[in-house]
Amino acid sequence: MLPPFASDNYAPTHPEVLAAIAAANDGYAVAYGDDPWTARLGARVREVFGPGALAFPVLNGTGANVVSLMAASTRWSGVVTSDVAHVHTDENGAPERVGGLKLLARTSVDGKITPDDVVAWSADAGDVHRAQPHVLSLTQATELGTVYTPAELRALTDAAHGAGMVVHLDGSRLANAAAHLGVGLRELTTDVGVDLLSLGAAKNGGLLGEAVVVLGPDDAPTPGAATARRAAAEAVPYLRKSTMQLASKARYLSAQLLAMLGDEDGDGDPLWLRNARVANAAAQRLRAGVDALDGREVRASRPTESNAVFATLPRTAAESLRRHTRFYDWADGETSDRVEVRWMCSWATTDADVDGFLEALSAAVPTG
Ligand SMILES: Cc1ncc(COP(=O)(O)O)c(C=O)c1O
C-alpha cells in the first residue's frame, strides 16, 4: 500500500514540532496561556505580522474560524464566503450552530471569489429582511488548491472595507500559499488588509492547534477596520473560552506554533516554509506526472498552486487506484461515469511516494 494522498492531516507530526513540545514539558507553567511559551509566541507573531498583532492559540481550525467569525460579527451578521469554503461545507454548520451566523455563499471559480461577489452582497446592507453582510471570509490557499495573489487579496479587502465589512482569512494552508507565491506571511495578511486570521499549523507538520491572529489596528487600512480589530481583540479571549477552544495547557499549543514560525533570531528558513515547500513540490511533481499521462482518461481539473492536485478520471479507474492508496472524491466535476478527486501532498510526501502513486495511476487509467 502507498501512503495516503487523502489529506495533509494524515501526515505525521514534524520531529521539530515534537521536540518543541518535549522542550516545553519542563516543570510547571501557569495554565490557560499565561505561560512563557505563549508570551514568546505573542512576540514572534508581532515580529511576523506587525507590532499590533495578537495571537490566541486554539485547538483546531474549525475553532479558529468560528471564534474569528464570531469576533467580527453581531447577532444579525452574515458572512460572505465562497460556495466551497470550509466554513460553509465542512464544519457541520459550526459557524451557524455555535456562532449563530448566516453564511452567504457565492459561486466560486476554482475556489476563488471576486470583489464583485462582495459588492453583490453589500446591496443587502440596511435591509432589515436580510442578514447583514458584515464579514468577508476568504480561504488561502483555497479548498481547491488555488491561491489568491496579494493583488487579488487587496482588491477583495478594499471592496469589503469599502462596504463596511470585516475581513477574515482562513489560513489553514497559508504557508502553502506563501511558499507558492514566494512571499512572507505578512504580505498575504497584514499588508493586504486582512483583519482576522485563522493561522494553520496542523496541516503543515503541527500536532494539533492553530491560532486566531487579530491583526494590528495601526496597520488597518480604514478607521472602520481599526475599530473592528480592537473590538475583535477584546472579544476573542471570551469567545475562545465560551466556544471551548481555550486549552488549559496552552503552552504545548504555543510551543508548536513557535516551532512553526521560527525562532526569534530568524536564522534559516522557518519550519512553516520548509514544510510547505516540500508539500508544494510534491504536488507539482504529481501534477507533472498526471499531465504526462497525455492521451489517458485522467485530466488535472484545477490549477495546482499549493499542495493539492485535483483531477477527473473514470470512476472505475479511481476505484482501482484505491487498492493502492487512499484519497477523497470531490463533489464538483462529477458525472455518472467520471469523478473528480483530490490528491493531497504533505511535508512528509517523498519523491518515491509520488512516483509510486503515478505508477499505480498509470496502471489504473485506461487509454482514452
Ligand atoms: C481550509 C480549511 N479550513 C479549516 C479546516 C478545519 O480544520 P480542523 O479540521 O482542524 O477543524 C480545514 C480542515 O481540513 C480546512 O481544510
The ligand as an SDF file (V2000), in Angstrom:
LIG
                    3D

 16 16  0  0  0  0  0  0  0  0999 V2000
   -9.4970   25.1600    4.5170 C   0  0  0  0  0  0  0  0  0  0  0  0
   -9.7410   24.5330    5.8520 C   0  0  0  0  0  0  0  0  0  0  0  0
  -10.1540   25.2970    6.8660 N   0  0  0  0  0  0  0  0  0  0  0  0
  -10.3910   24.8050    8.0890 C   0  0  0  0  0  0  0  0  0  0  0  0
  -10.2010   23.4640    8.3570 C   0  0  0  0  0  0  0  0  0  0  0  0
  -10.5750   22.9700    9.7310 C   0  0  0  0  0  0  0  0  0  0  0  0
   -9.5910   22.3810   10.4350 O   0  0  0  0  0  0  0  0  0  0  0  0
   -9.9250   21.3600   11.6330 P   0  0  0  0  0  0  0  0  0  0  0  0
  -10.2110   20.0450   10.9790 O   0  0  0  0  0  0  0  0  0  0  0  0
   -8.6770   21.4010   12.4390 O   0  0  0  0  0  0  0  0  0  0  0  0
  -11.1000   21.8720   12.3840 O   0  0  0  0  0  0  0  0  0  0  0  0
   -9.7680   22.6160    7.3380 C   0  0  0  0  0  0  0  0  0  0  0  0
   -9.5600   21.1700    7.6120 C   0  0  0  0  0  0  0  0  0  0  0  0
   -9.4940   20.3500    6.7510 O   0  0  0  0  0  0  0  0  0  0  0  0
   -9.5320   23.1600    6.0590 C   0  0  0  0  0  0  0  0  0  0  0  0
   -9.1460   22.3900    5.0290 O   0  0  0  0  0  0  0  0  0  0  0  0
  1  2  1  0
  2  3  1  0
  2 15  2  0
  3  4  2  0
  4  5  1  0
  5  6  1  0
  5 12  2  0
  6  7  1  0
  7  8  1  0
  8  9  2  0
  8 10  1  0
  8 11  1  0
 12 13  1  0
 12 15  1  0
 13 14  2  0
 15 16  1  0
M  END
$$$$
